[in-house]
Amino acid sequence: MHLHVRIHHWVLWWFYTGVIIGVIAVVNILTRDLTRAQERVILIIGLLFWTLGGIVCHAYEGIKFERPRESPGRSSPKEPEARKREEWHPASDFVFPGHKRLLPPK
């Protein structure tokens, strides 16, 4: 089963910003002498950032999973009306008047 994933650019920016700020937060938590309350505030802000990002992404349909569209040359058997609407001509319809070949003589 093939799926196309369509992701808006702002979703990627939100993701990259969150990862960069998250790395900075983890480095600060590990290297600085922060109190337990300060660590919790940093982690709660990070959690709120990712939660808000998920809600906004869902609300504005920032990521869509779609089935690939059928190419115009193929018609699926589920759509007989589409097959009837297709216009088809044999190659002989395009022969130049008075000639028996598709291409003009050399």
C-alpha positions in Angstrom: 0.0 0.0 0.0 1.5 3.3 -1.1 0.8 6.5 0.7 1.8 10.1 -0.1 2.7 12.2 2.9 2.2 15.9 2.4 3.8 18.1 5.1 3.6 21.9 5.2 6.8 23.8 5.5 5.8 25.4 8.8 5.4 21.9 10.4 9.0 21.2 9.5 10.1 24.5 11.0 8.2 23.9 14.1 9.8 20.4 14.4 13.3 21.7 13.8 12.9 24.5 16.3 11.6 22.1 18.9 14.5 19.8 18.5 17.1 22.6 18.7 15.5 24.2 21.7 15.1 20.7 23.3 18.8 20.0 22.9 19.6 23.3 24.5 17.3 22.6 27.4 18.7 19.1 28.0 22.3 20.5 27.9 21.3 23.2 30.4 19.6 20.7 32.7 22.6 18.4 32.6 25.4 21.0 32.9 24.0 23.7 35.2 23.2 23.4 38.8 19.4 24.0 38.5 16.9 23.4 41.2 14.2 20.7 40.8 11.6 23.4 40.3 13.6 25.1 37.5 14.1 21.7 35.8 10.3 21.0 36.0 9.5 24.5 34.5 11.9 23.8 31.6 10.3 20.4 30.9 6.7 21.7 31.2 7.5 24.5 28.7 8.9 21.9 26.3 5.9 19.6 26.8 3.5 22.6 26.1 5.5 23.5 23.0 5.1 20.0 21.5 1.5 19.7 22.6 0.6 23.0 21.1 2.5 22.0 17.9 0.5 18.8 17.6 -2.8 20.5 18.2 -2.1 23.3 15.6 -0.8 20.7 13.1 -3.9 18.6 13.5 -6.3 21.7 13.3 -4.7 23.1 10.2 -4.1 19.7 8.6 -0.4 20.3 8.5 0.3 16.7 7.6 -1.9 14.7 5.3 -1.7 11.0 4.3 -3.2 10.5 0.9 -3.4 7.6 -1.5 -1.5 8.3 -4.8 -3.7 9.5 -7.6 -4.2 7.3 -10.6 -2.2 8.5 -13.7 -4.4 9.8 -16.5 -3.4 6.9 -18.8 -4.9 4.3 -16.4 -8.5 4.1 -15.3 -9.5 2.0 -12.4 -12.2 -0.6 -12.9 -14.2 1.0 -10.1 -14.9 4.0 -12.3 -16.7 2.9 -15.5 -18.1 6.5 -16.1 -14.6 7.8 -16.3 -13.7 5.2 -18.9 -16.8 6.2 -21.0 -15.7 9.8 -20.9 -12.2 9.1 -22.2 -11.9 9.9 -25.9 -9.9 7.4 -27.9 -8.8 7.5 -31.5 -6.9 4.8 -33.5 -3.6 5.9 -35.1 -5.3 5.8 -38.6 -7.4 8.8 -37.6 -4.2 10.9 -37.7 -3.0 9.9 -41.2 -2.4 12.9 -43.5 -5.0 13.1 -46.3 -3.9 11.2 -49.4 -1.2 9.3 -47.5 -1.1 5.8 -46.1 1.4 6.6 -43.4 1.4 8.6 -40.2 4.5 10.6 -41.1 4.9 12.6 -44.2 7.1 11.1 -47.0 10.8 12.1 -46.8 
